[in-house]
Amino acid sequence: MSKKKRKSVSFNTIVSVGGVAVGVMALLIVLSVMSGFHEDLQNKILGVNAHVVVLSFSGGIPDYEEVLEKAKEVDGVRAASPFLMGQVMLAKNKRAHGVYIRGIETKYETETTEIHRHMRDGQLSDINREGEFPGIIIGKELASSLGVSTGDSLNVISPVGQMGPLGMLPRARKFIVRGTFEMGMYEYDANLALATIGSVQDFLKLPGQANAIELKLDNIFEAPRIKRKVAEHLGPRFYARDWMEMNRNLFAALKLEKLTMFIILTLIILVAAFNIVSTLIMNVIEKEREIAILKTMGASNNGIMFIFVIQGLMIGLIGTAIGLTGGYVISYLINTFEIIKLPADVYYLSHLPAKINLIDFALVCISAILISFIATIYPARQAAKLDPVDALRYE
């Protein structure tokens, strides 16, 4: 074989290895980013909301302390906490923002959610501090939007007020900002405020009531089963909803998107497989004489096939190994140094996370090697069918 032809075959081999490596690396990075996005979003949602929420068909739960203790009796329930939720407007000077205000009992809340771990200023328990006005804790984005900080006062306004001489008047009360939290999810950091359940009951004119009981479970993926057990245990007055049910559309869309991206990016590996086919076919054409000599010396068809299959598999294995290494390193850097920033007011998260999922990595590597193996079959069969007489006729 001439040096020029040999260089051509070597270059095609490098291109084939590079094609497999790029395909594997791209697929691993995208799947890692999507897995990281899914997990980070799930953690942030479950950091603010409980795994299961118990609600009453009548709307309010006046005997929530009793219901709370009864719910904790169900096997698999780790903790329970009552809350009272309402929609209000927070106002400071000429700035105003509509939010959800959640009345909580801090002694229970710290056992069911993770908000206390994400406090930026103050402590969650600071809302219990005695004073002329009740305390409130708000998200970082909300504090920035209103231009307030810890120690400032703001007005909480309810659209459902009381009748006056000129019609319905909104109800308003001053609260003192006792701290701010930052969950890293704009939806919560800009639209959630926390106060004691007593102050919210007093403001909304719902004395002694809670909207719901939130439950924290030992295993979040047991939520559908435990939800049914809790509802049965509490009786016909109550029903329960789990975190999967409340966020079904969001997580279903993410799962479908991940599957779609896997299928689309696998096409890159398929393109690389065509490179492997063309490289092996060129090798067969260039090495007809060598194949013929091996056959005249007694080499079997299966032996010839095995040689070319091994060559194609080596291209696939080397490319997969390079892609695996590159995908792992880039995914690690994306996650560790938060390289890709996102506008928090557009997306749920402030940066793009990446999770290195061993199952995804194994699935991609097996798929790439399998595709590389399938790509070797046709050229290897062509090499095995080569007639040594025709190959050596003009030698």
N, C-alpha and C positions, 0 to 999 in steps of 0.2 A: 504493500500500500504506500502511496506517495505521502510525503510529509504534509502536502496541502490538504489531501483528503483526510489524513489523520487529524489535523488541526480542526477541520470542519466537523468531524464526528465528536471530537472533544468539546468544541464550543456548543454543539447541540446538546451534549450531555449536561454541560453547565447550565444551559438555558432551562432544560427539563428539571434539574434539581432546584434551580431558582424559582421556577413556576410553582412547584409543589410547596417550597418553603414560604413563598409569598401568600399562597392560598391558605395554608395552615395557619400562618401568623395572623392574617386578616380575620380569619374565622374565630380564632381563639381570643383575639383582642375584643372583637364585637360581642361575642358571647360573655366574656368576662365583664365588660362594661354593662351589658344588659342584666346580668345576674347581680352585679353590684348595685345597679339602679333599683332593681326589684327588692333586694334585701334591705337597702338603706331606706327606701320608701316604706317598706313594711315596718322596720324598726321605729321610724319616726311616727308613723300612724299609731303603732301600739305603744309608743312612748307617751302619747297624749290620751289615747283612748284605751279602754280596757278590752280584754279578750271577749267577754260576753257582757251584754247589757240587759238587765231585767226591767221590763216596763209593765205598767198596769193598764188594763183595758179602760179603766175609768179616767185615766190621765195622770192623776197625782197619786203619791204613796204617802198617806199621813202617818202610817205606822212603820216607817222605813227602818227604824232601829231593830224592830222585831223581825222584819223581812230579811234584813242584812244577816242577822245571826242564823236564821233558818237556812239561808242560801249557802252559808259557809259549812253547813253540815254535809253537803253533797260531796262525795268523793271526787277528788281532782281539782276542787276549788281551793286556791291558796289564800286568797284575801278578797275582801269586799269593801265597797265604799259607796255612800250615797252622794248624789249630786242633784242640783237644781239648775236647769239651764234656761236662759231667756235671751231674747234679742233686744239690745239697747243701743243707744248712741253715746259715745264718749266725746266730750267737747272741752276744748281749752282755748280761751280767747276766741279767735275767729276760725279755728280749725275744729273739724268734727269728723268722726268716723264711726260707721255702724259695725258692731261686733256682737259676738256671743259672750255673754257673761255666765260663768259657771260658779255656782255656789258649792263649796266643798268643806269637808271636815279634814283638816290637815293630818290628824292622827291616823286616819284611814287612807287618805289620798296617797301618802308616801309609800303605802304598801301595794297600791294597784297601778299607779302610773309612774313615769320616769321624769316628770316635769321638775321635781326637786333636784334632780341631778344636772339640770341644764339651766340653773339660775345664773344669770349674769351679774345682777346686783341684788343684795339682800338674800333672805332665806324664805322659803315657802311659808314657814310658821310665822313670819312677820305680820301676816294679815290678821293674826289673832291679837296683835298689840292693842291695848286699850287706848282710846283717844277721843277727841271731840267728834271726829269723823271716822267712819269705817275705812279699813285698808283695802287696797286692790293691787294685784300684780298683773302686769301686762307684758305682751311680747315685745321684743326689741324693735321690730319694724313698726309696730303700732306706736311705741314711745317716740320713735324718730318722726313718724308722720304727724303726731300731735305736738311735738316739740316739748316733751316733758321728761323729767328724770326722777329718780328716787327722792321722795320728800315733797314733790310738787302735788298740788291738788288739781282735780279735774271734775267735771260735772258728768254724772251718769243720768241719761234721760231716757225714759220709757215712752214709746209711742202710745201705749195704753195707759191713759191717765184717769182723770176724774172730771165729772161735769162741772162746768162753771157758767157764769152768766152769758158768756159768749160761745158756749158749746164745750166740746171736749178739750181739756187742757192736758198737755203732757206732764208726766210726773218727773221731777228732777231731784237729785241729791248729790252733795259733794262727797267725793272719796279722796283719800290720800294714797298716792303711789308708794307702795312699800318695797317694790323691787321689780326687776324685769327678768324675763327668761328668753332663751334663744334655742329653739329646737332644730334650727337649720332648715326648716320647711316654711316657706312664706305663708302658706295657707293658715298656719297656726300662729306664727310670729306676728302677723298683721291683723288677725281677726279673732283673737281669743283673749279674754280677761278673766282673772280668778279673784274671788272674794270668799269670805266665810259664808257658809250656807245660811246662817242666821241673818246676816246683813242682806243677802239676796232675797230671802223669804220676806223680810220686812219691807224691802224696796218694791218687790213685785206683789205685795199684799197676798202672800200665800203662806200664812203662818203654820209652822210645823210640818211642811210638806217637802217632798223630794220628787223630781221627775222620774228618776230611775236609780237602780242599784247597779254599779259596775263591778265585774268580777275579774280577778286575775287567776289564771289557771296554771297548773304545774306543766302542762303540755299544750302549747297554743294550737297544735294540729288536732287536738281532741275536742276542740270547741264545738263542732256540730253535735257530737254525742252528748257532751256535758250540758249543752244548752237545753236539749230535750229533757234530760234528767232533772235539771233545775226547775224547768217549767212544771214538770209533773210533781215535783216535791213541794212547790209553793202553792199549787192548786189552780183552779180555773180563773182566778182573778188576774193571773199574770201570764205573760209570754216573754220569750227571750230571743235576742238576736246576737249572732256571733260576728266577729271581725271579718271573716271571709264573706259572709252574706252582705254585710254593710258596705264592703269594698269590692264586690264581685266583678262589676264591670271593669274597674280599673285593672285588677290583677289578671282578669281574663284577656284584656287587650294586650297587656305586657307579655303574657305567655304566648299569645298568637304572634306577636311581633317578633319574639325571640325565635320561634319556630320558622317564621318566614325568612328571617335573616340567615338562619342556618342553611335553609334550602338554597337561597340566592347565592350565598358566598361559597357553597359547595361547588357551584359552577366554575369558580376559579380553579379549583382542584381538578375538575373535569377537563378544563382547557389544558392544564399541565399534563394530564394523562394523554392527551393527543400529542403533546410534545414527546412524551415517552414512546408512544407508538411510532412516531416518525423517526426518532433517534434509533430505535431498534431495527426498523425496516432498513434504514441506511446502513446500519451495522451488518445486517444480513446480506445486503447487496455487495458491500465492500469486502465481506469476508467469505464470499462464496467458495473461493479456492480453498481456504482453511477448513471450511465445513466439509467440503468434498474429501479432502485428505483424511480428516478425522473419520468420516464414514467408511472410506476404503480400509482404514486401519481397524475397523470393527466397532466404531461408536454407534450406539443405538439411537433411534429417533427420540426416545424419551430422554436420553443423555443430552442430545443437542438442545431439545426443548428446555431442559433444566438449566443449561448454561445461560440462555437468553432470559429465562424467567428470573434467575438470580440477578442478572445484570439490571433488569427493569426494577426488581424489588430493591436493589441497592440504591438506585436513583430515588425511589419512593421513600426509603428509610432515611437516607441522608437528608433529603429535602424536608421530611417530617421532623427530624431531629433539630434541624436549623430553625424551622418554623416554630417548633415547640419552645425552643430556647428564647427566640425573639419575642414570641407571644407572651411568655411568662415574664420576661424582663420589662417589656413595655407596659403590661398590665400592672405589674408591681409599682413601676414609677408613676403611672397615672393615679393609682390609689394612694400611694404614700405621700407624694408631693402635691396632690390635688392640682394637677397640671391644667386640666380643662375646667375653666370656670363657666358657670351658667347664670343668666339673669334670673334671680330668685322670684321676681314678680311675673315671669313668664312660665318658668318650669317649677316643679315641686321642690327641687333641690338647688343649693347654691354652687355645687361643683359636681362633676361627673365621677362617681365612684367606680371601682372595678373589683370584682370578687373572683379569685382564682378557684374555680370549682373543679375538683378532680374528676368528677363524672363527665363534665363537658370536655375537659382536656383529653380524657381517655377515649371518648366517643369520636372526637375529631381525628385523633391520631389513628384509631382503628379504621375509620372511614377513608382517610388518606392512603393508608397502606393497602387497604382492600381495593380501592380504585386503581392504585398503581399496579397491583397484581393482575387485575382484570385487563389492564392495558397491555400487559406483556403476552397475553395468550395468543393473539393473532400473529404478531411477528415471530414468536417462538414456534408456532405451528408451521409457518411458512419456511422457517429455517430447517425444521425437521423433515419437511416434504421435498427438500432440495435433492435433485438427482445428481450424484457425483459424476456421472458420465457426461452430462451436459456441462457441468461446471469445469471439468478438466479437458474438454474436447479441444479447446484452442490453446492449451498450455504447452 
